[in-house]
Amino acid sequence: MDITWRRAAGVVTEVLSPAVVVIALLLAVAWRATGHDVVATVGWSLLIAVFFSLLPMAYLVRGARRGRWDGHWVRDRAHRTVPLLVCLSSALAGVVIMLVGGAPRQVMALAWAMILTLVACLVITRWWKVSVHATVAGGAVAMVTLLYGPWLLLLALLVALVCWARVVVEDHTVAQVVAGAVLGPVVGGAVFLLLA
């Protein structure tokens, strides 16, 4: 593949990474859940971002720098279990704080949707490497579509872009990104729909 395409795919991988998508999703859900209250939206988004995105990402980057795995996206499936468990533990700690703090129902629904999607990825990863990038992107599109309407299905184009990028950088096969793009809406979207 042409080096220009690989570089473009690398940029897409970082710009539309799970950490970034989760933060955008948090803002969208918290905005609706708080009745468009700016302070509450920012507060709940920051809290969840710390436990569901920033702490896990810091752990991944630190582990990669120390040579525990082959990069901050942990390409080798055999090394993904511990990072995914750390991400899950961090998310569960965040949920405890959210419960104590009385988080809005839709924000809690989002948290549980992300946690159960992460559990699904963790289980699948024991035998096969599913794309977490595609899973998060697909789930995010499903959830914002449920909240804001079907016109947001246009964001599925970004899911396709994420899938393309993950294949071009050779971190995943086509089957792995397609499975992730389906897993996110099926698990995360369904949980969010049931709880929101």
C-alpha positions in Angstrom: 0.0 0.0 0.0 1.2 3.5 -0.8 3.0 5.2 2.1 0.6 8.2 1.8 -2.4 6.0 2.4 -0.7 4.3 5.4 0.0 7.7 6.9 -3.5 8.9 6.4 -4.8 5.6 7.9 -2.5 6.2 10.9 -3.9 9.7 11.4 -7.5 8.3 11.2 -6.5 5.6 13.8 -5.5 8.3 16.3 -8.1 11.0 15.5 -11.0 8.5 15.7 -9.5 6.3 18.4 -11.7 4.9 21.1 -10.4 7.4 23.6 -11.4 10.4 21.4 -14.7 8.9 20.3 -15.7 8.1 23.9 -15.2 11.7 24.9 -17.3 13.0 22.0 -20.0 10.4 22.9 -20.0 11.5 26.5 -20.6 15.1 25.7 -23.4 14.2 23.3 -25.2 11.9 25.9 -24.5 14.2 28.9 -25.9 17.2 26.9 -29.2 15.5 26.4 -29.3 13.8 29.8 -28.7 17.1 31.7 -31.3 19.0 29.8 -28.6 21.0 28.0 -27.0 22.2 31.2 -23.5 23.2 30.3 -22.0 22.9 33.7 -23.6 19.5 34.4 -22.7 18.3 30.9 -19.0 19.2 31.4 -18.9 17.8 34.9 -20.4 14.4 34.1 -18.4 14.2 30.8 -15.1 14.9 32.7 -15.8 12.4 35.3 -16.6 9.6 32.9 -13.8 10.7 30.5 -11.3 10.2 33.4 -12.4 6.7 34.2 -13.5 5.4 30.7 -10.9 7.1 28.5 -8.0 9.1 30.1 -6.9 6.6 32.8 -7.1 3.6 30.5 -5.2 5.5 27.7 -2.5 6.6 30.1 -2.1 2.9 31.2 -1.9 1.7 27.6 0.7 4.4 26.7 2.8 3.8 29.8 2.7 0.0 29.2 3.8 0.5 25.6 6.7 2.8 26.7 7.9 0.2 29.2 7.8 -2.5 26.6 5.0 -4.5 28.1 3.2 -4.6 24.7 3.8 -3.7 21.1 2.3 -0.2 21.1 -0.5 1.8 22.8 -3.1 -0.1 20.7 -1.7 -3.5 21.8 -1.6 -5.2 18.4 -0.8 -8.6 19.8 -4.1 -10.3 20.8 -2.3 -12.4 23.5 -1.3 -9.2 25.3 -4.7 -7.6 25.3 -6.3 -9.3 28.3 -4.6 -7.3 31.0 -5.1 -3.9 29.4 -8.7 -4.7 28.8 -9.1 -5.8 32.4 -7.5 -2.5 33.6 -9.9 -0.5 31.4 -12.8 -2.5 32.8 -11.7 -1.9 36.4 -11.3 1.8 35.8 -14.7 2.0 34.2 -16.3 0.1 37.2 -14.6 2.6 39.6 -16.1 5.4 37.6 -19.6 3.8 37.8 -19.4 3.6 41.6 -18.7 7.3 41.7 -21.5 8.0 39.3 -23.9 6.0 41.4 -22.9 7.8 44.5 -23.1 11.2 42.7 -26.6 10.5 41.3 -25.7 10.6 37.6 -28.6 11.1 35.1 -30.2 7.9 33.8 -28.9 8.3 30.2 -25.4 8.9 31.5 -25.6 5.7 33.5 -27.1 3.9 30.5 -24.0 5.0 28.5 -21.6 3.8 31.2 -23.2 0.4 31.4 -23.4 0.1 27.6 -19.7 0.8 27.4 -18.8 -1.6 30.2 -20.8 -4.5 28.7 -19.3 -3.8 25.3 -15.9 -3.9 26.9 -16.8 -7.2 28.6 -17.8 -8.6 25.2 -14.5 -7.5 23.6 -12.6 -9.1 26.5 -14.4 -12.4 26.1 -13.9 -12.4 22.3 -10.3 -11.5 22.7 -9.6 -14.7 24.5 -10.0 -16.5 21.1 -9.9 -13.9 18.4 -8.9 -10.3 17.8 -11.9 -8.0 17.4 -11.3 -4.3 16.5 -12.0 -2.2 19.6 -11.7 0.9 17.3 -14.5 -0.3 15.1 -16.5 -1.5 18.1 -16.4 1.8 19.9 -17.1 3.8 16.7 -20.1 1.5 15.7 -21.5 1.7 19.3 -21.2 5.4 19.4 -23.1 5.9 16.2 -25.8 3.6 17.4 -26.2 5.5 20.7 -26.2 9.0 19.3 -28.7 7.9 16.6 -31.0 6.5 19.4 -30.7 9.9 21.2 -30.8 12.4 18.4 -32.5 10.7 15.5 -31.9 8.7 12.3 -30.1 11.5 10.4 -27.1 10.7 12.6 -26.7 7.4 10.8 -24.7 9.4 8.4 -21.9 9.1 11.0 -21.7 5.4 9.8 -19.4 6.8 7.2 -16.9 7.6 10.0 -17.2 4.0 11.2 -16.4 2.8 7.6 -13.4 5.2 7.7 -12.2 3.7 11.0 -12.5 0.2 9.6 -10.6 1.1 6.5 -7.8 2.7 8.6 -7.4 -0.3 10.9 -7.0 -2.6 7.9 -4.6 -0.3 6.1 -2.3 0.0 9.1 -2.4 -3.8 9.3 -3.7 -4.0 12.8 -6.8 -5.9 11.8 -8.3 -7.9 9.1 -11.5 -7.0 7.3 -13.4 -9.6 9.3 -12.1 -8.2 12.6 -13.3 -4.6 11.8 -16.6 -5.8 10.5 -17.2 -7.8 13.6 -16.3 -4.8 15.7 -18.6 -2.5 13.7 -21.4 -4.9 14.4 -20.6 -5.7 18.0 -20.7 -2.1 19.1 -24.3 -1.4 18.0 -25.5 -4.9 18.9 -24.2 -4.9 22.5 -23.7 -1.2 23.3 -26.6 0.1 21.4 -29.0 -2.6 22.8 -27.9 -2.0 26.4 -28.2 1.8 26.0 -31.7 1.4 24.4 -32.8 -0.8 27.3 -31.5 1.4 30.1 -31.9 4.9 28.7 
